[in-house]
Amino acid sequence: METTRTLLHRCLTQVEGDTGLLEELLDMLPSCLEDLMASFRKAVVDHDATAAHEAAHSVKGMLANVGFFELAELAYEIEQLSKASRFSVALERMEELAEKTNATVTEVRKLLENMPCGC
């Protein structure tokens, strides 16, 4: 598991050092994730492997775009579980992913707030 500081560095690299852009992405991420979670849950209830896979794929892309690569790997696992119609395991993993993502967003925000100007 990487350190939060390493993660912050990677996130800043993803946005070419633009802390304002990173803050905007971190602000948007929880609500976007919740929307995708709702789509994923509906797909699971409907036993729709394609829709579940697509929602997990969107989550993966969103996380990778921000630099949360370890979390994106978990989303990839969820994609594969969805493709195989292993809905109960996929749903458990997606709930775990949402918790980890929200915790990671909080940690990265704290580091951003405490980062000296000009870094």
C-alpha distance (Angstrom), angle and dihedral (degrees) to the residues before:
residue distance angle dihedral
M1 . . .
E2 3.76 . .
T3 3.78 124.5 .
T4 3.78 119.4 -103.3
R5 3.81 89.8 -118.7
T6 3.81 89.9 56.6
L7 3.78 88.8 49.1
L8 3.81 91.2 50.1
H9 3.80 89.9 51.5
R10 3.81 91.0 51.4
C11 3.80 92.1 46.8
L12 3.79 90.5 51.7
T13 3.80 89.5 48.0
Q14 3.83 89.3 53.7
V15 3.82 90.0 56.4
E16 3.81 94.4 38.7
G17 3.81 91.9 -112.1
D18 3.80 95.2 -54.7
T19 3.81 101.6 143.8
G20 3.81 91.3 -177.7
L21 3.79 91.1 57.0
L22 3.79 91.3 46.4
E23 3.81 90.3 51.2
E24 3.82 89.8 50.9
L25 3.80 91.6 50.1
L26 3.80 91.2 48.0
D27 3.83 89.2 50.2
M28 3.81 91.5 52.2
L29 3.78 98.5 40.7
P30 3.86 100.3 77.5
S31 3.81 94.9 51.0
C32 3.81 92.6 43.5
L33 3.78 89.3 48.9
E34 3.81 91.2 50.3
D35 3.82 90.7 51.4
L36 3.79 91.0 50.7
M37 3.81 90.5 45.4
A38 3.80 89.2 55.2
S39 3.82 90.1 51.4
F40 3.79 90.2 47.1
R41 3.82 93.1 49.7
K42 3.80 91.0 49.4
A43 3.80 90.3 50.3
V44 3.80 90.2 50.7
V45 3.82 92.2 49.9
D46 3.82 89.1 48.3
H47 3.83 91.5 45.5
D48 3.80 87.2 -126.4
A49 3.81 105.2 156.8
T50 3.80 93.0 -178.1
A51 3.80 95.0 53.5
A52 3.82 91.9 43.4
H53 3.80 90.1 50.4
E54 3.81 91.6 48.6
A55 3.81 92.7 50.2
A56 3.81 91.4 48.7
H57 3.80 89.6 47.1
S58 3.81 90.4 53.2
V59 3.80 90.6 49.9
K60 3.81 89.5 50.3
G61 3.79 92.1 52.4
M62 3.78 93.5 46.4
L63 3.80 91.9 51.7
A64 3.80 93.5 45.3
N65 3.81 91.8 49.8
V66 3.80 90.3 57.9
G67 3.81 92.6 45.1
F68 3.81 98.7 -105.4
F69 3.80 91.6 134.3
E70 3.82 97.9 158.5
L71 3.79 89.8 53.4
A72 3.81 89.8 46.0
E73 3.82 87.5 56.6
L74 3.80 89.2 56.5
A75 3.80 89.1 49.9
Y76 3.81 88.0 52.9
E77 3.81 89.4 55.0
I78 3.80 88.3 51.1
E79 3.81 89.5 50.9
Q80 3.79 89.9 54.9
L81 3.82 93.0 46.2
S82 3.80 89.3 50.4
K83 3.78 92.2 49.3
A84 3.80 88.3 53.6
S85 3.84 90.7 48.8
R86 3.81 91.2 -117.8
F87 3.77 89.7 145.5
S88 3.80 102.3 162.1
V89 3.81 93.3 52.9
A90 3.80 91.2 41.8
L91 3.79 91.3 52.1
E92 3.82 92.1 49.5
R93 3.78 90.1 50.3
M94 3.80 92.3 46.7
E95 3.81 90.9 53.0
E96 3.81 88.6 49.4
L97 3.80 89.9 48.6
A98 3.80 92.0 51.9
E99 3.81 91.5 52.0
K100 3.80 92.6 47.4
T101 3.80 91.8 46.5
N102 3.79 93.4 51.6
A103 3.82 91.1 47.4
T104 3.80 90.8 48.7
V105 3.80 92.3 49.4
T106 3.82 89.0 52.4
E107 3.81 92.4 49.8
V108 3.80 94.2 47.3
R109 3.82 90.4 48.3
K110 3.81 90.5 53.0
L111 3.79 90.9 51.8
L112 3.79 91.2 47.4
E113 3.80 91.0 51.2
N114 3.80 91.4 51.2
M115 3.79 95.6 42.6
P116 3.80 114.1 115.5
C117 3.80 114.4 -113.9
G118 3.76 115.0 -94.0
C119 3.83 96.6 30.7
